[in-house]
Amino acid sequence: MHIVLHEPEIPANTGNIGRTCVATGTSLHLIEPLGFRIDEKSIKRAGMDYWEHLNVSTYINYADFCARNPGARIWYATTKAKQSYTDVQFGPDDYIMFGKESAGIPEEILVDHEESCIRIPMLSQIRSLNLSNSVAIVLYEALRQQNFKGMETEGHLHRLDWKE
């Protein structure tokens, strides 16, 4: 799987998303301009010591991203979509794009991909969810649809054993 952040602004969100990507074996793609420097201490703090294990790529703009990922199947997460993220079938090589915290994915991109736009259902009183929460919600649904292939699905106690 691939997570794409279009012009992310808040380093802590990107750090948290990076940590989620490492935990799930997901690649992270960052489309500039970024609202922070990629080596900024706060992004590494949010990703903790996992950031060095992250498969991350950066792009100068959306056109660069498209040129370097020809034929990519992209889902565009937006509050403006007509269909829910649970209504689609994600593939193991799909890309899920999220927009910047203050404005989302530009509508100029969305109008060309209406059938690939997905949303997280929520009450109308709120504009949107936190970016890192949104990524986790949609990514884990995509991974669930693939039966969490390659991931540990059973936990272990540290000092004791589970009772039979």
BELFENPE-V467077 format. One record per pair of residues at least 12 apart in sequence whose ideal C-beta (glycine too) atoms are under 10 Angstrom apart, sorted by the first residue. I is the first residue (numbers start at 1). J is the second residue. Records with the same first field share a line. If there is no record, write none. Layout:
I=J, J
This chain:
1=21, 24, 25, 26, 27, 90, 91, 92, 93, 94, 95, 96, 139, 142, 143, 146
2=21, 26, 27, 28, 29, 55, 57, 69, 72, 73, 74, 92, 93, 94, 95, 96, 97, 139
3=17, 18, 20, 21, 24, 26, 27, 28, 29, 30, 56, 77, 95, 96, 97, 98, 135, 136, 138, 139, 142
4=27, 28, 29, 30, 31, 57, 59, 62, 65, 69, 72, 74, 75, 76, 77, 95, 96, 97, 98, 99, 105, 135
5=17, 18, 28, 29, 30, 31, 34, 56, 97, 98, 99, 100, 101, 131, 132, 135
6=29, 30, 31, 32, 59, 61, 62, 65, 76, 97, 98, 99, 100, 103, 104, 105, 106, 109
7=30, 31, 32, 33, 34, 35, 61, 62, 99, 100, 101, 102, 103, 104, 105, 106
8=30, 31, 32, 33, 34, 35, 36, 43, 98, 99, 100, 101, 131, 132
9=33, 34, 35, 36, 99, 100, 101, 102, 103, 131
10=35, 36, 42, 43, 46, 100, 101, 102, 130, 131, 132
11=34, 35, 36, 37, 38, 40, 41, 42, 43, 44, 45, 46, 47
12=36, 42, 43, 45, 46, 47, 130, 131, 132
13=35, 36, 43, 46, 98, 100, 101, 130, 131, 132, 133, 134, 135
14=28, 30, 34, 35, 36, 38, 40, 42, 43, 46, 47, 51, 56, 101, 131, 132, 135
15=36, 40, 42, 43, 44, 45, 46, 47, 48, 50, 51, 54, 132
16=43, 46, 47, 48, 130, 131, 132, 133, 135, 136
17=30, 43, 46, 47, 54, 98, 131, 132, 133, 134, 135, 136, 139
18=30, 43, 44, 46, 47, 48, 50, 51, 53, 54, 55, 56, 132
19=46, 47, 48, 49, 50, 51, 53, 54, 132, 136
20=47, 50, 54, 132, 133, 135, 136, 139, 140
21=47, 50, 53, 54, 55, 56, 135, 139
22=47, 48, 49, 50, 51, 52, 53, 54, 55, 56
23=50, 53, 136, 139, 151, 152
24=136, 139, 140, 142, 143, 148, 150, 151
25=53, 55, 143, 149, 150, 151
26=54, 55, 96, 135, 139, 142, 143
27=54, 55, 56, 57, 93, 95
28=47, 54, 55, 56, 57, 58, 135
29=55, 56, 57, 58, 59, 65, 68, 69, 72, 95, 97
30=56, 57, 58, 59, 65
31=57, 58, 59, 60, 61, 62, 63, 64, 65, 66, 97, 99, 100, 105
32=58, 59, 60, 61, 62, 64, 65
33=60, 61, 100
34=58, 100
35=100, 101, 102
38=51, 56, 58
39=51
46=132
57=69
62=97, 105, 106, 108, 109
65=95, 97
66=109
69=95
71=93
72=93, 94, 95, 97
73=90, 91, 93, 94, 95, 96, 116
74=94, 95, 96, 97, 109, 113, 116
75=88, 90, 91, 94, 95, 96, 97, 98, 113, 116, 117, 118, 138, 142
76=95, 96, 97, 98, 99, 104, 105, 109, 110, 112, 113, 114, 115, 116, 117, 118, 119
77=96, 97, 98, 99, 104, 105, 117, 118, 119, 120, 128, 131, 134, 135, 137, 138, 139
78=97, 98, 99, 104, 105, 107, 109, 110, 113, 117, 118, 119, 120, 128
79=99, 104, 105, 117, 119, 120, 122, 126, 127, 128, 129, 134
80=104, 105, 107, 110, 111, 114, 117, 119
81=110, 113, 114, 115, 116, 117, 118, 119, 120
82=114, 115, 117, 118, 119
83=114, 115, 116, 117, 118, 119
84=118, 119, 120, 121, 141
85=118, 119, 120, 121, 134, 137, 138, 139, 141, 142
86=118, 120, 121, 137, 138, 141, 144, 145
87=118, 119
88=115, 116, 117, 118, 138, 141, 142, 145
89=142, 145, 146
90=118, 138, 139, 141, 142, 143, 144, 145, 146
91=142, 145, 146
92=142, 143, 145, 146, 149, 150
94=116, 142, 146
95=116
96=116, 118, 134, 135, 138, 139, 141, 142
97=109, 110, 113, 116, 117, 118
98=131, 132, 134, 135, 138, 139
99=128, 131, 134
100=131
101=128, 130, 131, 132
102=128
104=127, 128, 131
105=117
118=138, 141
119=134, 138
120=133, 134, 137, 138, 141
122=134
